[in-house]
Each structure stands twice: as C-alpha cells, then as structure tokens.
Amino acid sequence: MPNVEKTPRQTIRVERELWEKAGRAVGPRNRGQHVRDFLRWLTHETDELPARPPLTDSDVPPRSGEGTSRAQHDRTQPDTTSPNQL
C-alpha cells in the first residue's frame, strides 16, 4: 500500500519573499502548522489566534533615507488591541 498522508496536500500561491520571511520567523518546517492554526481561527473552529513570533529589527523595513529603530516602528503601527483584551 502506498504511503498515504493523513490530510490531503493543498497548494497556495505566496510571494517568495513572504514565504522565506515566514520560514525565518517560525522555522522552515513549521510554516504549515501556523497556516493551519490561522485557518482554524479564521473559520471559528477556535477563538485562540495563533501566536506570532517576536518582530526582529531585520523585519522592520527602514524608512527611505534613514534607519528605523524598533521603538520608532512600534509608534507608527496602529493599535490593534481588541476591546475584549482591555
């Protein structure tokens, strides 16, 4: 009997740079689990949003003509805190 996977393989299209960046963030063999966890949250199978790895300075793109510190980047991001989390 051939090797049968527990779940069928799905194909998605993702920009190469984004796929590689995700691999650096969670490890190249963990991307699929993070995608599955997010899909479970998205489809209301769970209320637990998948954990996101910490942002590194290399993930923050510098503004044109200047370097951007992590603190500067954080101040420019909108507050996405849910009212339920307050």
trRosetta pair geometry for C-beta under 8 A, 3 or more apart (Angstrom, degrees):
i j d omega theta_ij theta_ji phi_ij phi_ji
1 4 7.3 -45 153 -15 104 108
5 8 6.9 130 83 -96 117 26
5 9 6.6 75 51 -43 163 86
12 35 7.8 -167 21 -157 152 149
14 18 5.5 -116 171 85 97 114
14 19 4.7 116 107 -64 120 101
14 22 8.0 -32 161 10 149 141
15 18 4.4 79 68 11 94 108
15 19 6.8 -167 88 -10 45 87
16 19 5.7 -58 -146 37 31 112
16 20 6.2 26 159 -16 67 108
17 20 5.9 -57 -146 39 28 108
17 21 6.2 30 154 -20 64 109
18 21 5.6 -54 -144 37 30 113
18 22 6.4 32 155 -20 64 104
19 22 5.8 -54 -151 35 29 111
19 23 6.6 32 149 -21 62 105
19 31 7.4 33 -157 -140 73 161
20 23 5.4 -52 -151 34 35 116
20 24 6.6 35 152 -18 65 100
21 24 5.7 -50 -151 34 34 110
21 25 6.4 33 150 -21 64 108
21 59 7.1 108 -162 -121 114 95
22 25 5.5 -57 -148 36 34 113
22 26 6.3 -17 171 22 70 106
22 31 5.2 79 129 -117 118 111
22 34 7.3 -158 -174 74 114 146
23 26 7.1 -78 -133 56 22 74
23 27 6.9 -47 -169 133 59 15
23 28 4.2 26 -156 -94 112 68
23 31 6.0 -42 -83 -53 67 123
25 53 4.7 171 178 50 90 137
25 59 7.6 59 -84 -89 107 139
26 30 4.3 -122 143 92 103 118
26 31 6.1 137 74 -78 124 55
26 34 5.5 -78 -119 -36 176 143
26 53 5.9 -162 -76 -27 70 132
27 30 4.3 64 68 10 100 115
27 31 7.8 -146 83 -35 56 68
28 31 6.9 -25 -161 -15 33 108
29 32 8.0 -38 177 19 45 102
30 33 5.3 -52 -164 38 66 114
30 34 6.2 64 142 -22 83 102
31 34 5.8 -63 -155 38 34 110
31 35 6.3 33 152 -20 70 106
32 35 5.6 -55 -148 36 33 111
32 36 6.3 31 155 -17 67 105
33 36 5.7 -53 -146 38 32 111
33 37 6.2 34 154 -20 66 106
34 37 5.6 -51 -144 36 32 113
34 38 6.3 32 155 -18 64 105
34 50 5.8 127 -149 164 71 156
35 38 5.8 -56 -150 37 30 110
35 39 6.4 30 152 -19 64 106
36 39 5.7 -55 -147 36 32 111
36 40 6.5 35 153 -21 65 103
37 40 5.8 -52 -151 33 32 112
37 41 6.7 30 151 -15 63 104
37 50 3.9 98 120 -84 125 123
38 41 5.6 -55 -152 38 35 111
38 42 6.0 38 150 -24 68 108
38 49 7.9 27 -116 -158 66 67
38 50 5.3 -66 -66 7 70 133
39 42 5.3 -50 -139 37 33 116
39 43 6.1 15 164 -4 67 110
40 43 6.4 -65 -141 47 24 97
40 45 4.2 -78 -162 65 79 121
40 46 5.0 32 138 15 108 108
41 44 7.8 32 179 -74 31 26
41 45 7.5 -73 -58 52 22 78
41 46 5.6 -53 -86 75 61 91
41 47 7.4 73 -134 -150 80 13
41 48 6.7 -106 -94 82 105 46
41 49 5.2 85 -142 -108 155 52
41 50 6.3 -123 -18 -17 139 80
44 47 7.7 16 -146 -75 62 65
55 59 5.2 -125 -160 71 78 134
55 60 6.7 70 164 -52 119 95
55 70 7.1 149 104 -137 111 106
55 73 7.8 -139 136 110 148 141
56 59 5.0 101 57 -2 72 102
56 60 7.9 -141 98 -7 44 84
57 60 5.9 -55 -155 28 42 110
57 69 7.8 -41 -126 -150 109 47
57 70 5.8 -83 -92 -57 82 102
60 68 5.8 -122 140 93 117 112
60 70 6.3 -174 -19 -99 157 60
60 73 4.5 -80 -142 -80 136 160
61 68 7.5 39 100 35 41 134
62 66 6.4 -156 177 95 105 46
62 67 5.0 -62 -124 -124 125 41
62 68 4.9 171 -128 5 55 92
63 66 5.2 -1 72 61 97 93
63 68 5.2 101 -8 -59 87 118
68 72 5.0 -127 -165 85 80 127
68 73 5.4 92 145 -59 118 92
69 72 4.7 99 54 5 78 101
69 73 7.0 -141 96 -5 43 87
70 73 5.6 -56 -150 36 33 113
70 74 6.3 35 153 -22 67 105
71 74 5.7 -51 -147 33 31 113
71 75 6.7 31 155 -19 62 104
72 75 6.0 -58 -154 33 32 110
72 76 6.8 22 153 -15 64 109
73 76 6.0 -66 -155 37 33 106
73 77 6.8 35 152 -30 67 105
74 77 5.9 -53 -151 21 35 114
77 80 7.8 -54 152 -12 103 102
81 85 5.4 -123 -171 74 85 124
81 86 6.6 90 145 -65 121 84
82 85 4.6 93 61 -3 85 104
82 86 7.8 -137 97 -18 54 79
83 86 5.8 -39 -161 7 44 118
